[in-house]
Amino acid sequence: MDELESQSDKFAAIAPPVEEVAEPYVKRKVVFVYKRAENKSEFLPADRADLGELYAQSVAEVGTVVQINCFNIEEGEYIMEKTQERIPAFIVRCEVDVIDNTIPAVIVRKEFVNDKLPDTTTIKPGDTRIVATSPYKEIRDFVRNLPRQ
């Protein structure tokens, strides 16, 4: 675990006031932190890989913290043809706070939802639910396209 990853819980716990701006921005380098249950948090390697030079390599480089908190929301069900067993289906909603860590303040709060569930799907043995794909790529694209300050 590198220095940045060891600080994920610290970045997740940041709770500055909300001071949304008309034109959100990215200050210096970013770090994405995913809030999980029981006050746990994590970084995802895909963010660092996808954002490249925009992603901080050390705590000292972090100017913008992107906190992501995702929830699965039951939206329907699938019925197995042979057994008529019902399997719940969930969409994914992510609440995203972009924090200018130099102020600090939440400068934009945005919601991303993936409510796309296929009409039919293959259910494997042991599946107890079907969950839509998390909108992580859309979140990365949003942040990547913000102007730099």
Helices and strands as residue ranges (DSSP letters): G 5-7, H 8-13, E 29-35, E 41-42, H 45-51, G 52-54, G 59-61, E 62-79, E 86-100, E 105-114, E 130-131, H 136-144
